[in-house]
């Protein structure tokens, strides 16, 4: 069975710079032989976590919406790609809300001490993070990176590597940065090569 990667796009701009890098990483992973499921997070229909705390004692969330099927899919995946722009110095709201809904995983791992992912599976799973920013601040990626690393720990798909491009307000078109474009494609291929059980 082929290796499975889920790829989350956090940008609502389907033909924007983040989406372009997202597709490069996905293409690289597919070239490496992985099966990739693209998820356009801004277009999913779901509510933010309401802290009902049903998941404190159960393996699911009482809220049933477009996030619900991903609880199972995230157990089955071998790797994860997250591509997002920076908004207000952090992760865009819809992507952050998607991450917050994985309290189901948090409660299993940290409260009930029975993670959905075994230690051996955790060692095989990896996350690639792709992030761009309009500004050129030195710390512009810090908040998004901390959020992403924490999310990766909660779902037991550890942060592995990232591709970052700042100053997009001046760069404008990411295709004028071929080294970043190629880095995303190459990291996608590399991610595919290192995740999951052997065929």
C-alpha positions as CSV (number, residue, x, y, z in Angstrom):
1,X,0.0,0.0,0.0
2,X,1.3,3.5,-0.9
3,X,2.2,6.1,1.6
4,X,-0.5,8.6,2.4
5,X,0.0,12.3,2.8
6,X,-2.7,14.9,3.7
7,X,-1.9,18.4,2.4
8,X,-3.7,21.4,4.1
9,X,-3.9,24.7,2.3
10,X,-4.6,27.6,4.7
11,X,-5.0,30.3,2.1
12,X,-8.5,31.2,0.6
13,X,-6.8,32.4,-2.6
14,X,-7.0,29.3,-4.9
15,X,-4.5,30.8,-7.5
16,X,-2.3,32.7,-5.1
17,X,1.4,32.4,-4.1
18,X,0.7,30.1,-1.2
19,X,-1.4,27.8,-3.4
20,X,1.3,27.7,-6.0
21,X,3.9,26.5,-3.5
22,X,1.4,24.1,-2.0
23,X,0.9,22.5,-5.5
24,X,4.7,22.3,-5.9
25,X,5.1,20.4,-2.7
26,X,2.1,18.1,-3.5
27,X,3.6,17.4,-7.0
28,X,6.9,16.5,-5.4
29,X,5.3,14.1,-3.0
30,X,3.3,12.5,-5.8
31,X,6.5,12.2,-7.9
32,X,8.0,10.4,-5.0
33,X,5.1,7.9,-5.1
34,X,2.9,9.1,-2.3
35,X,-0.9,9.4,-2.5
36,X,-1.8,13.0,-1.5
37,X,-5.2,14.3,-0.4
38,X,-5.5,18.0,-0.9
39,X,-7.6,19.9,1.6
40,X,-8.6,23.5,1.0
41,X,-9.3,24.4,4.7
42,X,-10.9,27.8,4.1
43,X,-13.7,26.1,2.1
44,X,-14.6,23.5,4.7
45,X,-17.9,24.0,6.6
46,X,-17.2,23.7,10.3
47,X,-17.5,25.5,13.6
48,X,-14.7,26.3,15.9
49,X,-14.0,24.3,19.0
50,X,-16.7,25.1,21.6
51,X,-15.0,23.3,24.5
52,X,-17.9,21.0,25.1
53,X,-15.3,18.6,26.4
54,X,-17.1,15.5,25.1
55,X,-13.7,14.4,23.8
56,X,-12.3,14.3,27.4
57,X,-13.9,10.9,27.9
58,X,-14.7,9.9,24.3
59,X,-12.7,9.3,21.1
60,X,-14.8,11.7,19.1
61,X,-16.3,15.2,19.0
62,X,-19.9,15.8,19.7
63,X,-19.8,18.4,16.9
64,X,-20.4,16.7,13.5
65,X,-19.3,18.7,10.5
66,X,-16.6,18.7,7.8
67,X,-13.8,18.3,10.3
68,X,-15.2,15.0,11.6
69,X,-13.9,12.7,8.9
70,X,-10.3,14.0,9.4
71,X,-10.1,12.5,12.9
72,X,-9.9,9.1,11.2
73,X,-7.8,10.2,8.2
74,X,-5.2,11.8,10.4
75,X,-4.8,8.4,12.1
76,X,-4.2,6.7,8.8
77,X,-1.9,9.3,7.2
78,X,1.9,8.9,7.0
79,X,2.8,12.5,6.5
80,X,1.3,16.0,6.5
81,X,1.9,19.2,4.4
82,X,0.7,22.5,5.7
83,X,0.9,25.6,3.5
84,X,-0.3,28.9,4.7
85,X,0.3,32.7,4.5
86,X,0.9,34.7,7.6
87,X,-2.1,36.8,8.7
88,X,-1.9,39.2,11.7
89,X,1.5,37.6,12.6
90,X,0.1,34.1,12.8
91,X,-2.0,31.2,11.3
92,X,-5.1,32.4,9.4
93,X,-8.3,31.9,11.4
94,X,-9.9,29.0,9.5
95,X,-6.7,27.0,9.6
96,X,-6.2,27.7,13.3
97,X,-9.8,26.7,14.0
98,X,-9.2,23.4,12.1
99,X,-6.2,22.8,14.3
100,X,-8.1,23.6,17.5
101,X,-10.7,21.0,16.7
102,X,-8.1,18.3,17.2
103,X,-8.7,18.6,20.9
104,X,-10.0,15.0,20.3
105,X,-6.3,14.0,19.8
106,X,-5.1,16.2,22.7
107,X,-7.4,14.6,25.2
108,X,-6.5,11.1,24.1
109,X,-2.8,11.8,24.3
110,X,-2.4,14.1,27.3
111,X,-5.5,13.5,29.5
112,X,-6.3,9.8,28.9
113,X,-2.7,8.9,28.2
114,X,-3.7,6.7,25.3
115,X,-2.6,8.4,22.1
116,X,-4.3,7.4,18.8
117,X,-0.8,7.1,17.3
118,X,1.6,4.4,18.6
119,X,5.2,5.4,19.4
120,X,6.4,3.4,16.4
121,X,4.0,5.1,14.0
122,X,4.9,8.5,15.4
123,X,8.5,7.8,14.5
124,X,7.5,7.3,10.8
125,X,5.3,10.4,10.5
126,X,6.5,13.8,9.5
127,X,5.1,17.3,8.7
128,X,6.4,19.7,6.1
129,X,5.4,23.4,6.8
130,X,5.4,26.0,4.0
131,X,4.8,29.6,5.0
132,X,4.9,33.0,3.3
133,X,4.6,36.5,4.7
134,X,3.9,39.9,3.1
135,X,6.1,41.6,5.7
136,X,9.9,41.4,6.3
137,X,9.9,41.4,10.1
138,X,12.6,39.2,11.7
139,X,10.0,37.4,13.9
140,X,7.2,37.2,11.4
141,X,7.1,33.4,11.3
142,X,7.6,32.8,15.0
143,X,3.9,32.6,16.1
144,X,2.8,30.4,13.1
145,X,5.8,28.1,13.6
146,X,5.1,27.7,17.3
147,X,1.4,26.9,16.6
148,X,2.3,24.4,13.9
149,X,4.9,22.6,16.0
150,X,2.4,22.3,18.9
151,X,-0.3,21.0,16.5
152,X,2.2,18.5,15.1
153,X,2.9,17.2,18.6
154,X,-0.7,16.9,19.5
155,X,-1.5,14.8,16.4
156,X,1.8,12.8,16.7
157,X,3.1,13.9,13.3
158,X,6.2,15.8,14.3
159,X,7.4,18.9,12.5
160,X,10.2,17.9,10.2
161,X,11.2,20.8,8.0
162,X,9.9,24.1,6.5
163,X,10.2,26.5,3.5
164,X,9.7,30.2,4.3
165,X,9.5,33.3,2.2
166,X,9.1,36.8,3.7
167,X,8.6,40.2,2.0
168,X,6.0,39.0,-0.4
169,X,4.5,42.5,-0.5
170,X,7.6,43.4,-2.6
171,X,8.3,40.1,-4.2
172,X,4.7,39.9,-5.4
173,X,5.0,36.8,-7.6
174,X,6.6,33.7,-6.0
175,X,7.6,32.4,-9.4
176,X,10.3,35.0,-9.4
177,X,11.9,33.1,-6.6
178,X,12.7,29.8,-8.4
179,X,14.8,28.6,-5.5
180,X,11.8,28.7,-3.2
181,X,9.6,27.0,-5.7
182,X,12.1,24.2,-6.2
183,X,12.7,23.8,-2.5
184,X,9.0,23.1,-2.0
185,X,8.9,20.5,-4.7
186,X,12.1,18.9,-3.5
187,X,10.9,18.9,0.1
188,X,7.7,17.2,-1.0
189,X,9.7,14.5,-2.7
190,X,11.9,14.1,0.3
191,X,8.9,13.9,2.7
192,X,7.5,11.1,0.6
193,X,10.7,9.2,0.8
194,X,11.0,9.3,4.6
195,X,7.5,8.8,5.9
196,X,5.5,5.7,6.6
197,X,6.1,2.0,6.5
198,X,7.9,0.4,3.7
199,X,5.8,-1.0,0.9
